[in-house]
Amino acid sequence: MAKCKFYLAPVPPEGHTAGNGIINSGIFPAEVSMNRSFLTIVLIFLFSLSVPAPAQTEPPHDAAWHFQEGMTAYQAKDYTGFLSHFREAYVLRPHTPTVIYNLACGYSLTGQADSALKYLGHLADLGMDMGADRDPDFDSLKNSPRYQEIMARFAVLKNPVNKSTVAFTVPEKDLWQ
């Protein structure tokens, strides 16, 4: 085992000179015996302490935050920002109909008709008519045959599925107030 002498004093002790492997830092004298691999590990560790830590990043936002930020962007007519936030909300909540609908709106408002129709079709598959036929965000799609087909699918959702009859009526109109 090789010996290294470390002197932690302003001046090496008598009989030693500064060019013979002595480290001089100026605190107090001490002699330590250690092998080279341990010294290498210690130096690497000390170097790693001097490397700055990576910058702290913000914690990821939840779907509600992206929804709110998306609506704020929509009101400011920042449709690219609106779409960006609803893409993130969709990643976090892919089965939420309002997120899917607003994603379709965002694609329509940014001129991405195929993607807008894809998400409107997805809503039709889910049986969710959210009033796209009356929404001016989809005006650019109204002449598209694919849009017309999706609107026909939404119209079917408005048809009654059974033939109900009135079981009874309550004559007092203020009974349920």
BALOBA-1460 file (C-alpha; in Angstrom, 3 decimals):
// residues 177
<rec num="1" residu="m" x="0.000" y="0.000" z="0.000"/>
<rec num="2" residu="a" x="1.400" y="3.392" z="-1.001"/>
<rec num="3" residu="k" x="1.514" y="6.038" z="1.661"/>
<rec num="4" residu="c" x="0.521" y="9.607" z="1.001"/>
<rec num="5" residu="k" x="1.224" y="12.267" z="3.550"/>
<rec num="6" residu="f" x="-1.261" y="15.073" z="3.866"/>
<rec num="7" residu="y" x="-0.354" y="18.098" z="5.887"/>
<rec num="8" residu="l" x="-3.153" y="20.475" z="6.587"/>
<rec num="9" residu="a" x="-0.976" y="23.317" z="7.797"/>
<rec num="10" residu="p" x="0.205" y="26.574" z="6.248"/>
<rec num="11" residu="v" x="3.764" y="25.278" z="6.192"/>
<rec num="12" residu="p" x="4.898" y="21.632" z="6.049"/>
<rec num="13" residu="p" x="6.498" y="20.314" z="9.232"/>
<rec num="14" residu="e" x="10.244" y="20.415" z="9.518"/>
<rec num="15" residu="g" x="12.076" y="18.015" z="7.245"/>
<rec num="16" residu="h" x="9.382" y="17.991" z="4.548"/>
<rec num="17" residu="t" x="9.264" y="20.143" z="1.479"/>
<rec num="18" residu="a" x="6.362" y="21.261" z="-0.602"/>
<rec num="19" residu="g" x="7.224" y="19.383" z="-3.811"/>
<rec num="20" residu="n" x="7.062" y="15.806" z="-2.528"/>
<rec num="21" residu="g" x="3.307" y="15.029" z="-2.741"/>
<rec num="22" residu="i" x="2.249" y="17.106" z="0.216"/>
<rec num="23" residu="i" x="-1.127" y="18.845" z="0.131"/>
<rec num="24" residu="n" x="-1.088" y="22.063" z="2.022"/>
<rec num="25" residu="s" x="-4.448" y="23.638" z="2.861"/>
<rec num="26" residu="g" x="-3.717" y="25.467" z="6.079"/>
<rec num="27" residu="i" x="-5.908" y="24.040" z="8.854"/>
<rec num="28" residu="f" x="-3.961" y="21.701" z="11.138"/>
<rec num="29" residu="p" x="-1.261" y="19.061" z="10.695"/>
<rec num="30" residu="a" x="-2.302" y="15.443" z="10.209"/>
<rec num="31" residu="e" x="-0.757" y="12.434" z="8.529"/>
<rec num="32" residu="v" x="-3.078" y="9.994" z="6.775"/>
<rec num="33" residu="s" x="-2.189" y="6.739" z="5.093"/>
<rec num="34" residu="m" x="-4.518" y="5.623" z="2.262"/>
<rec num="35" residu="n" x="-4.376" y="3.818" z="-1.058"/>
<rec num="36" residu="r" x="-4.734" y="5.604" z="-4.407"/>
<rec num="37" residu="s" x="-8.176" y="4.202" z="-5.333"/>
<rec num="38" residu="f" x="-9.681" y="5.526" z="-2.127"/>
<rec num="39" residu="l" x="-8.101" y="8.923" z="-2.789"/>
<rec num="40" residu="t" x="-9.559" y="8.871" z="-6.320"/>
<rec num="41" residu="i" x="-13.039" y="8.111" z="-4.954"/>
<rec num="42" residu="v" x="-12.764" y="10.919" z="-2.424"/>
<rec num="43" residu="l" x="-11.663" y="13.395" z="-5.096"/>
<rec num="44" residu="i" x="-14.521" y="12.356" z="-7.404"/>
<rec num="45" residu="f" x="-16.974" y="12.768" z="-4.544"/>
<rec num="46" residu="l" x="-15.628" y="16.217" z="-3.710"/>
<rec num="47" residu="f" x="-15.797" y="17.214" z="-7.360"/>
<rec num="48" residu="s" x="-19.421" y="16.039" z="-7.578"/>
<rec num="49" residu="l" x="-20.288" y="18.337" z="-4.692"/>
<rec num="50" residu="s" x="-19.021" y="21.308" z="-6.658"/>
<rec num="51" residu="v" x="-21.199" y="20.551" z="-9.714"/>
<rec num="52" residu="p" x="-24.397" y="22.610" z="-9.513"/>
<rec num="53" residu="a" x="-27.637" y="20.662" z="-9.097"/>
<rec num="54" residu="p" x="-30.054" y="20.724" z="-12.024"/>
<rec num="55" residu="a" x="-32.632" y="23.503" z="-11.895"/>
<rec num="56" residu="q" x="-35.811" y="22.638" z="-10.072"/>
<rec num="57" residu="t" x="-38.683" y="22.074" z="-12.456"/>
<rec num="58" residu="e" x="-42.328" y="22.799" z="-11.798"/>
<rec num="59" residu="p" x="-44.399" y="19.805" z="-10.809"/>
<rec num="60" residu="p" x="-46.646" y="18.588" z="-13.616"/>
<rec num="61" residu="h" x="-50.066" y="20.179" z="-13.789"/>
<rec num="62" residu="d" x="-53.304" y="18.251" z="-13.581"/>
<rec num="63" residu="a" x="-56.089" y="18.072" z="-16.162"/>
<rec num="64" residu="a" x="-58.167" y="20.714" z="-14.367"/>
<rec num="65" residu="w" x="-55.298" y="23.198" z="-14.591"/>
<rec num="66" residu="h" x="-54.869" y="22.547" z="-18.329"/>
<rec num="67" residu="f" x="-58.644" y="22.852" z="-18.802"/>
<rec num="68" residu="q" x="-58.688" y="26.251" z="-17.073"/>
<rec num="69" residu="e" x="-55.608" y="27.512" z="-18.908"/>
<rec num="70" residu="g" x="-57.067" y="26.269" z="-22.190"/>
<rec num="71" residu="m" x="-60.302" y="28.172" z="-21.600"/>
<rec num="72" residu="t" x="-58.324" y="31.312" z="-20.746"/>
<rec num="73" residu="a" x="-56.405" y="30.943" z="-24.022"/>
<rec num="74" residu="y" x="-59.691" y="30.434" z="-25.908"/>
<rec num="75" residu="q" x="-61.156" y="33.650" z="-24.458"/>
<rec num="76" residu="a" x="-57.981" y="35.476" z="-25.534"/>
<rec num="77" residu="k" x="-58.413" y="33.953" z="-29.041"/>
<rec num="78" residu="d" x="-55.088" y="32.126" z="-28.625"/>
<rec num="79" residu="y" x="-56.312" y="28.985" z="-30.361"/>
<rec num="80" residu="t" x="-52.857" y="27.407" z="-30.564"/>
<rec num="81" residu="g" x="-52.502" y="27.721" z="-26.779"/>
<rec num="82" residu="f" x="-56.075" y="26.475" z="-26.368"/>
<rec num="83" residu="l" x="-55.279" y="23.382" z="-28.422"/>
<rec num="84" residu="s" x="-51.978" y="22.809" z="-26.607"/>
<rec num="85" residu="h" x="-53.633" y="22.819" z="-23.184"/>
<rec num="86" residu="f" x="-56.430" y="20.525" z="-24.282"/>
<rec num="87" residu="r" x="-53.942" y="18.089" z="-25.763"/>
<rec num="88" residu="e" x="-52.326" y="17.899" z="-22.333"/>
<rec num="89" residu="a" x="-55.722" y="17.574" z="-20.635"/>
<rec num="90" residu="y" x="-56.583" y="14.745" z="-23.047"/>
<rec num="91" residu="v" x="-53.391" y="12.879" z="-22.147"/>
<rec num="92" residu="l" x="-54.406" y="13.099" z="-18.487"/>
<rec num="93" residu="r" x="-58.171" y="12.543" z="-18.955"/>
<rec num="94" residu="p" x="-58.775" y="10.790" z="-22.305"/>
<rec num="95" residu="h" x="-62.335" y="9.707" z="-21.456"/>
<rec num="96" residu="t" x="-63.732" y="13.105" z="-20.457"/>
<rec num="97" residu="p" x="-66.282" y="14.244" z="-23.060"/>
<rec num="98" residu="t" x="-65.750" y="17.987" z="-22.522"/>
<rec num="99" residu="v" x="-62.012" y="17.547" z="-23.023"/>
<rec num="100" residu="i" x="-62.632" y="15.579" z="-26.234"/>
<rec num="101" residu="y" x="-65.101" y="18.197" z="-27.468"/>
<rec num="102" residu="n" x="-62.750" y="21.106" z="-26.764"/>
<rec num="103" residu="l" x="-59.912" y="19.211" z="-28.403"/>
<rec num="104" residu="a" x="-62.077" y="18.915" z="-31.532"/>
<rec num="105" residu="c" x="-62.803" y="22.667" z="-31.303"/>
<rec num="106" residu="g" x="-59.095" y="23.436" z="-30.999"/>
<rec num="107" residu="y" x="-58.245" y="21.367" z="-34.051"/>
<rec num="108" residu="s" x="-61.046" y="23.009" z="-36.032"/>
<rec num="109" residu="l" x="-59.990" y="26.520" z="-35.016"/>
<rec num="110" residu="t" x="-56.371" y="25.850" z="-36.014"/>
<rec num="111" residu="g" x="-57.345" y="24.489" z="-39.431"/>
<rec num="112" residu="q" x="-56.738" y="20.809" z="-38.689"/>
<rec num="113" residu="a" x="-60.004" y="19.449" z="-40.061"/>
<rec num="114" residu="d" x="-59.083" y="15.751" z="-40.098"/>
<rec num="115" residu="s" x="-58.154" y="15.780" z="-36.405"/>
<rec num="116" residu="a" x="-61.253" y="17.813" z="-35.499"/>
<rec num="117" residu="l" x="-63.479" y="15.315" z="-37.304"/>
<rec num="118" residu="k" x="-61.674" y="12.400" z="-35.656"/>
<rec num="119" residu="y" x="-62.536" y="13.695" z="-32.183"/>
<rec num="120" residu="l" x="-66.103" y="14.649" z="-33.140"/>
<rec num="121" residu="g" x="-66.498" y="11.099" z="-34.463"/>
<rec num="122" residu="h" x="-65.135" y="9.797" z="-31.168"/>
<rec num="123" residu="l" x="-67.859" y="11.742" z="-29.321"/>
<rec num="124" residu="a" x="-70.479" y="10.239" z="-31.643"/>
<rec num="125" residu="d" x="-69.054" y="6.783" z="-30.868"/>
<rec num="126" residu="l" x="-69.490" y="7.544" z="-27.167"/>
<rec num="127" residu="g" x="-73.077" y="8.689" z="-27.770"/>
<rec num="128" residu="m" x="-72.319" y="12.217" z="-26.570"/>
<rec num="129" residu="d" x="-73.995" y="15.041" z="-28.507"/>
<rec num="130" residu="m" x="-72.585" y="18.277" z="-27.144"/>
<rec num="131" residu="g" x="-74.163" y="20.639" z="-29.642"/>
<rec num="132" residu="a" x="-71.448" y="20.715" z="-32.293"/>
<rec num="133" residu="d" x="-74.081" y="21.450" z="-34.950"/>
<rec num="134" residu="r" x="-74.727" y="24.857" z="-33.309"/>
<rec num="135" residu="d" x="-71.101" y="25.690" z="-32.417"/>
<rec num="136" residu="p" x="-69.457" y="28.347" z="-34.644"/>
<rec num="137" residu="d" x="-66.049" y="26.802" z="-33.873"/>
<rec num="138" residu="f" x="-66.957" y="24.148" z="-36.455"/>
<rec num="139" residu="d" x="-68.127" y="26.537" z="-39.200"/>
<rec num="140" residu="s" x="-65.094" y="25.685" z="-41.326"/>
<rec num="141" residu="l" x="-66.164" y="22.016" z="-41.346"/>
<rec num="142" residu="k" x="-69.867" y="22.391" z="-42.145"/>
<rec num="143" residu="n" x="-69.452" y="21.704" z="-45.890"/>
<rec num="144" residu="s" x="-67.456" y="18.525" z="-45.307"/>
<rec num="145" residu="p" x="-69.278" y="15.252" z="-46.090"/>
<rec num="146" residu="r" x="-67.580" y="13.646" z="-43.105"/>
<rec num="147" residu="y" x="-68.889" y="16.424" z="-40.826"/>
<rec num="148" residu="q" x="-72.404" y="15.906" z="-42.219"/>
<rec num="149" residu="e" x="-72.150" y="12.167" z="-41.524"/>
<rec num="150" residu="i" x="-71.096" y="12.825" z="-37.908"/>
<rec num="151" residu="m" x="-73.951" y="15.325" z="-37.465"/>
<rec num="152" residu="a" x="-76.378" y="12.655" z="-38.745"/>
<rec num="153" residu="r" x="-75.007" y="10.291" z="-36.084"/>
<rec num="154" residu="f" x="-75.604" y="12.964" z="-33.443"/>
<rec num="155" residu="a" x="-79.180" y="13.467" z="-34.725"/>
<rec num="156" residu="v" x="-79.919" y="9.777" z="-34.199"/>
<rec num="157" residu="l" x="-78.983" y="10.220" z="-30.551"/>
<rec num="158" residu="k" x="-81.901" y="12.637" z="-30.122"/>
<rec num="159" residu="n" x="-84.502" y="10.050" z="-31.178"/>
<rec num="160" residu="p" x="-86.434" y="8.409" z="-28.346"/>
<rec num="161" residu="v" x="-85.424" y="4.818" z="-27.734"/>
<rec num="162" residu="n" x="-88.741" y="3.627" z="-26.301"/>
<rec num="163" residu="k" x="-92.430" y="4.378" z="-26.396"/>
<rec num="164" residu="s" x="-93.303" y="5.671" z="-22.980"/>
<rec num="165" residu="t" x="-96.775" y="6.573" z="-21.835"/>
<rec num="166" residu="v" x="-97.788" y="8.851" z="-19.000"/>
<rec num="167" residu="a" x="-98.431" y="6.800" z="-15.891"/>
<rec num="168" residu="f" x="-100.137" y="9.572" z="-13.901"/>
<rec num="169" residu="t" x="-100.322" y="13.356" z="-13.588"/>
<rec num="170" residu="v" x="-100.329" y="15.525" z="-10.516"/>
<rec num="171" residu="p" x="-103.022" y="18.226" z="-10.651"/>
<rec num="172" residu="e" x="-101.377" y="20.587" z="-8.107"/>
<rec num="173" residu="k" x="-98.779" y="22.563" z="-10.042"/>
<rec num="174" residu="d" x="-97.086" y="23.955" z="-6.920"/>
<rec num="175" residu="l" x="-96.643" y="20.542" z="-5.277"/>
<rec num="176" residu="w" x="-92.992" y="20.211" z="-6.355"/>
<rec num="177" residu="q" x="-91.793" y="23.656" z="-5.362"/>
